[in-house]
């Protein structure tokens, strides 16, 4: 049995798919390549794609995988992906996460997604509380990223 290719090989394969299929491969083709791949590998490979390609790939992921990948993306790429997502899709991605992780992602999300999430009655209350606490601190400060849970 040969070892699975690392994330760099995965990134090359994904880039080749975009080039080969007129820059818009089918979701099923992604699922075949990404099947049983660690979310960390997928997130690292997404960093090598352009933002538009990252969103196309992200939207092709099954929800549990997408949630895990979202939590592992670098903050700047996560913002790019979130800014292009329908705000109604965000709660389904965020709610499975622990409240602290959900709050960290939400405070990085574009205001439109953040407000949509916070207005939902069904939104996870601990995550909402953590988000409100973090929003009391200016962006880019330690208070924005710190946790009160130990």
C-alpha positions as a Markdown table, in Angstrom:
| # | Residue | x | y | z |
|---|---|---|---|---|
| 1 | Unk | 0.0 | 0.0 | 0.0 |
| 2 | Unk | 1.4 | 3.3 | -1.0 |
| 3 | Unk | 1.3 | 6.3 | 1.5 |
| 4 | Unk | -1.3 | 9.0 | 0.9 |
| 5 | Unk | 0.1 | 12.0 | -0.8 |
| 6 | Unk | 0.8 | 14.9 | 1.4 |
| 7 | Unk | -1.1 | 18.2 | 1.3 |
| 8 | Unk | 1.2 | 19.7 | -1.3 |
| 9 | Unk | 0.4 | 16.9 | -3.7 |
| 10 | Unk | -3.3 | 17.3 | -2.9 |
| 11 | Unk | -3.0 | 21.0 | -3.7 |
| 12 | Unk | -1.3 | 20.2 | -7.1 |
| 13 | Unk | -4.1 | 17.8 | -7.9 |
| 14 | Unk | -6.8 | 20.3 | -7.0 |
| 15 | Unk | -5.1 | 23.0 | -9.1 |
| 16 | Unk | -4.9 | 20.6 | -12.0 |
| 17 | Unk | -8.6 | 19.9 | -11.7 |
| 18 | Unk | -9.4 | 23.6 | -11.9 |
| 19 | Unk | -7.2 | 24.1 | -14.9 |
| 20 | Unk | -8.5 | 21.0 | -16.7 |
| 21 | Unk | -12.2 | 21.5 | -16.1 |
| 22 | Unk | -12.6 | 25.1 | -17.1 |
| 23 | Unk | -12.0 | 26.3 | -13.6 |
| 24 | Unk | -15.2 | 24.8 | -12.3 |
| 25 | Unk | -14.9 | 21.1 | -11.4 |
| 26 | Unk | -17.9 | 19.1 | -10.2 |
| 27 | Unk | -18.4 | 18.5 | -6.5 |
| 28 | Unk | -18.3 | 14.8 | -7.0 |
| 29 | Unk | -14.8 | 15.0 | -8.4 |
| 30 | Unk | -13.6 | 16.8 | -5.3 |
| 31 | Unk | -15.3 | 14.2 | -3.0 |
| 32 | Unk | -13.4 | 11.4 | -4.8 |
| 33 | Unk | -10.0 | 13.1 | -4.2 |
| 34 | Unk | -10.7 | 14.3 | -0.7 |
| 35 | Unk | -12.3 | 11.1 | 0.6 |
| 36 | Unk | -10.8 | 10.2 | 4.0 |
| 37 | Unk | -8.3 | 13.0 | 3.8 |
| 38 | Unk | -7.6 | 14.8 | 7.1 |
| 39 | Unk | -9.2 | 18.2 | 7.4 |
| 40 | Unk | -5.8 | 19.7 | 8.1 |
| 41 | Unk | -4.5 | 18.5 | 4.7 |
| 42 | Unk | -7.6 | 19.9 | 3.0 |
| 43 | Unk | -7.2 | 23.3 | 4.7 |
| 44 | Unk | -3.5 | 23.5 | 3.8 |
| 45 | Unk | -4.3 | 22.6 | 0.2 |
| 46 | Unk | -7.0 | 25.3 | 0.1 |
| 47 | Unk | -4.4 | 27.8 | 1.1 |
| 48 | Unk | -2.7 | 27.1 | -2.2 |
| 49 | Unk | -5.8 | 27.8 | -4.3 |
| 50 | Unk | -7.1 | 31.3 | -5.1 |
| 51 | Unk | -10.0 | 32.5 | -3.0 |
| 52 | Unk | -12.7 | 31.7 | -5.6 |
| 53 | Unk | -11.4 | 28.2 | -6.0 |
| 54 | Unk | -11.3 | 27.8 | -2.2 |
| 55 | Unk | -14.9 | 28.7 | -2.0 |
| 56 | Unk | -15.9 | 26.3 | -4.8 |
| 57 | Unk | -14.0 | 23.5 | -3.0 |
| 58 | Unk | -15.4 | 24.4 | 0.4 |
| 59 | Unk | -19.0 | 24.3 | -0.9 |
| 60 | Unk | -18.4 | 20.8 | -2.3 |
| 61 | Unk | -17.4 | 19.4 | 1.1 |
| 62 | Unk | -19.8 | 17.5 | 3.2 |
| 63 | Unk | -21.0 | 19.5 | 6.2 |
| 64 | Unk | -19.0 | 17.7 | 8.9 |
| 65 | Unk | -15.8 | 17.9 | 6.9 |
| 66 | Unk | -16.5 | 21.6 | 6.0 |
| 67 | Unk | -16.9 | 22.4 | 9.7 |
| 68 | Unk | -13.6 | 20.8 | 10.5 |
| 69 | Unk | -11.8 | 22.4 | 7.6 |
| 70 | Unk | -13.2 | 25.8 | 8.5 |
| 71 | Unk | -11.8 | 25.6 | 12.0 |
| 72 | Unk | -8.3 | 24.7 | 10.5 |
| 73 | Unk | -8.1 | 27.4 | 7.8 |
| 74 | Unk | -5.7 | 30.3 | 8.4 |
| 75 | Unk | -7.7 | 33.4 | 9.5 |
| 76 | Unk | -7.3 | 35.3 | 6.3 |
| 77 | Unk | -8.5 | 32.4 | 4.1 |
| 78 | Unk | -11.3 | 31.7 | 6.5 |
| 79 | Unk | -12.5 | 35.3 | 6.1 |
| 80 | Unk | -12.4 | 35.0 | 2.3 |
| 81 | Unk | -14.4 | 31.8 | 2.4 |
| 82 | Unk | -16.9 | 33.2 | 4.9 |
| 83 | Unk | -17.3 | 36.4 | 3.0 |
| 84 | Unk | -18.5 | 34.4 | 0.0 |
| 85 | Unk | -20.8 | 32.0 | 1.8 |
| 86 | Unk | -24.5 | 32.5 | 2.1 |
| 87 | Unk | -25.1 | 33.7 | 5.7 |
| 88 | Unk | -27.8 | 31.1 | 6.2 |
| 89 | Unk | -25.2 | 28.3 | 5.7 |
| 90 | Unk | -23.0 | 29.6 | 8.6 |
| 91 | Unk | -25.0 | 28.3 | 11.5 |
| 92 | Unk | -24.9 | 24.7 | 10.3 |
| 93 | Unk | -21.1 | 25.0 | 10.0 |
| 94 | Unk | -20.6 | 26.7 | 13.4 |
| 95 | Unk | -23.1 | 25.0 | 15.7 |
| 96 | Unk | -21.2 | 21.6 | 15.8 |
| 97 | Unk | -18.1 | 23.3 | 17.1 |
| 98 | Unk | -17.3 | 23.9 | 20.8 |
| 99 | Unk | -18.5 | 27.3 | 21.8 |
| 100 | Unk | -15.0 | 28.7 | 22.1 |
| 101 | Unk | -14.0 | 27.6 | 18.6 |
| 102 | Unk | -17.3 | 28.9 | 17.2 |
| 103 | Unk | -16.8 | 32.2 | 18.9 |
| 104 | Unk | -13.3 | 32.6 | 17.5 |
| 105 | Unk | -14.6 | 31.9 | 13.9 |
| 106 | Unk | -17.6 | 34.2 | 14.3 |
| 107 | Unk | -15.5 | 37.1 | 15.5 |
| 108 | Unk | -13.5 | 36.8 | 12.3 |
| 109 | Unk | -16.6 | 36.5 | 10.1 |
| 110 | Unk | -17.8 | 39.4 | 8.0 |
| 111 | Unk | -20.4 | 41.5 | 9.8 |
| 112 | Unk | -23.2 | 40.2 | 7.7 |
| 113 | Unk | -22.6 | 36.6 | 8.7 |
| 114 | Unk | -22.0 | 37.5 | 12.3 |
| 115 | Unk | -25.3 | 39.5 | 12.6 |
| 116 | Unk | -27.3 | 36.8 | 10.9 |
| 117 | Unk | -25.9 | 34.2 | 13.3 |
| 118 | Unk | -26.5 | 36.3 | 16.4 |
| 119 | Unk | -30.1 | 37.1 | 15.5 |
| 120 | Unk | -31.0 | 33.4 | 15.2 |
| 121 | Unk | -33.0 | 32.2 | 18.2 |
| 122 | Unk | -31.6 | 28.7 | 17.8 |
| 123 | Unk | -28.0 | 29.9 | 17.9 |
| 124 | Unk | -25.9 | 28.2 | 20.6 |
| 125 | Unk | -26.1 | 30.5 | 23.7 |
| 126 | Unk | -22.6 | 29.8 | 25.1 |
| 127 | Unk | -21.2 | 30.6 | 21.7 |
| 128 | Unk | -23.3 | 33.8 | 21.5 |
| 129 | Unk | -22.1 | 34.8 | 25.0 |
| 130 | Unk | -18.5 | 34.2 | 24.0 |
| 131 | Unk | -18.9 | 36.2 | 20.8 |
| 132 | Unk | -20.4 | 39.2 | 22.6 |
| 133 | Unk | -17.6 | 39.1 | 25.2 |
| 134 | Unk | -14.9 | 39.0 | 22.5 |
| 135 | Unk | -16.6 | 41.8 | 20.5 |
| 136 | Unk | -16.0 | 44.1 | 23.5 |
| 137 | Unk | -12.4 | 44.2 | 22.5 |
| 138 | Unk | -10.9 | 45.9 | 19.5 |
| 139 | Unk | -10.0 | 43.7 | 16.5 |
| 140 | Unk | -6.4 | 42.5 | 16.6 |
| 141 | Unk | -6.1 | 42.7 | 20.4 |
| 142 | Unk | -5.4 | 39.9 | 22.8 |
| 143 | Unk | -8.9 | 40.4 | 24.3 |
| 144 | Unk | -10.4 | 39.4 | 21.0 |
| 145 | Unk | -8.7 | 36.1 | 20.9 |
| 146 | Unk | -8.4 | 35.1 | 24.6 |
| 147 | Unk | -10.4 | 32.5 | 26.3 |
| 148 | Unk | -11.9 | 32.6 | 29.8 |
| 149 | Unk | -12.4 | 28.9 | 30.0 |
| 150 | Unk | -9.6 | 26.8 | 31.4 |
